[in-house]
Amino acid sequence: MKPISICKLYIHACYIQDYEKEYALYTKEEKRVGCTKEEHMAERNDSKSKPYMHPEFIDIKELRTEIGDDNNSAIISWTHDIVKDEKDCNGNVFRFEFCLVKNDDNIWKVEFLPMQ
């Protein structure tokens, strides 16, 4: 699957609160693991929140997918009207970013904290 497809699956899993699928999409490579499945499930199940689609995922503009030179990382970025007047440190229009990496089996996976 392409990085954009993995990103869409992840956003949908978060929206419908399918935390098992959300965790399954994370990279599990030893050097990149953020938490165990048990920790993830406990944190998500404690959060009693209702399904909510973050506004930055609705009506996005200028969607781009950039694959790293090593072909093992990808950044999906976009702009959005909710931050249309904000600039990055270089004076460019602010872009949201979603990061993915390939695992040892050459499969695209979501980085822990993909939008940090």
C-alpha positions in Angstrom: 0.0 0.0 0.0 1.1 3.6 -0.6 1.8 5.9 2.3 -1.4 8.0 1.7 -3.5 4.8 2.0 -1.9 4.0 5.4 -2.4 7.6 6.5 -6.1 7.4 5.6 -6.5 4.0 7.4 -4.9 5.4 10.5 -7.0 8.6 10.6 -10.2 6.5 10.1 -9.2 4.0 12.8 -8.7 7.0 15.2 -12.0 8.5 14.2 -14.0 5.3 14.8 -12.0 4.6 18.0 -10.6 1.3 16.7 -7.5 1.4 18.8 -6.5 -2.1 17.9 -6.2 -1.1 14.2 -4.6 2.2 15.2 -1.9 0.4 17.1 -1.5 -2.2 14.3 -0.6 0.5 11.8 2.3 1.8 14.0 5.9 0.8 13.3 7.1 -1.9 15.7 10.8 -1.6 14.8 12.9 -1.8 18.0 14.6 1.5 17.4 11.2 3.3 16.9 8.7 1.8 19.3 6.8 4.3 21.4 4.8 2.1 23.7 3.5 -1.4 24.1 0.1 -2.4 22.8 -1.1 -2.8 26.4 0.0 0.8 27.3 -1.6 2.1 24.1 -4.9 0.4 24.7 -5.0 1.5 28.4 -4.3 5.1 27.4 -7.0 5.1 24.7 -9.6 3.3 26.8 -9.1 5.7 29.6 -9.8 8.7 27.4 -13.6 8.3 27.3 -13.8 10.7 24.3 -16.4 10.6 21.6 -15.5 10.1 17.9 -14.1 13.4 16.7 -12.6 14.4 13.4 -9.8 16.9 13.9 -10.5 19.9 11.7 -7.0 19.7 10.1 -8.2 16.5 8.4 -11.2 18.0 6.8 -11.0 20.1 3.6 -7.3 19.9 3.2 -5.4 21.8 0.5 -2.2 21.1 -1.4 -1.7 17.5 -0.4 1.8 16.2 -1.1 3.6 12.9 -0.5 7.4 13.1 -0.3 9.4 9.9 -0.2 12.8 10.1 1.5 16.0 9.6 -0.5 16.5 6.3 1.2 12.9 5.2 0.1 12.3 4.2 3.7 10.5 7.3 5.0 7.6 9.4 3.8 6.0 12.6 4.8 2.5 13.5 3.8 1.9 17.2 4.1 -0.9 19.6 3.4 -2.1 23.1 4.1 -5.4 24.1 5.7 -7.4 27.3 6.0 -7.5 27.0 9.8 -3.8 28.1 9.8 -3.8 30.0 6.5 -2.1 33.0 8.1 0.6 31.0 10.0 4.1 30.7 8.6 6.8 28.2 9.3 10.3 29.2 10.5 11.3 29.9 6.8 8.3 32.2 6.2 6.4 29.6 4.1 2.8 28.8 4.6 2.5 26.3 7.5 2.0 22.7 6.4 0.7 19.8 8.6 2.9 16.7 8.3 2.2 13.0 8.8 5.3 10.7 9.0 5.6 7.1 8.0 8.5 4.6 7.8 9.1 1.3 6.2 9.6 -1.7 8.5 12.0 -4.5 7.9 9.5 -6.2 5.7 9.3 -3.2 3.4 5.8 -2.2 4.6 4.8 1.4 5.3 4.0 2.0 8.9 2.9 5.0 11.0 5.6 6.7 13.2 4.6 7.0 16.8 3.4 10.6 17.2 3.1 10.9 13.4 2.2 14.6 13.5 4.6 15.9 16.0 
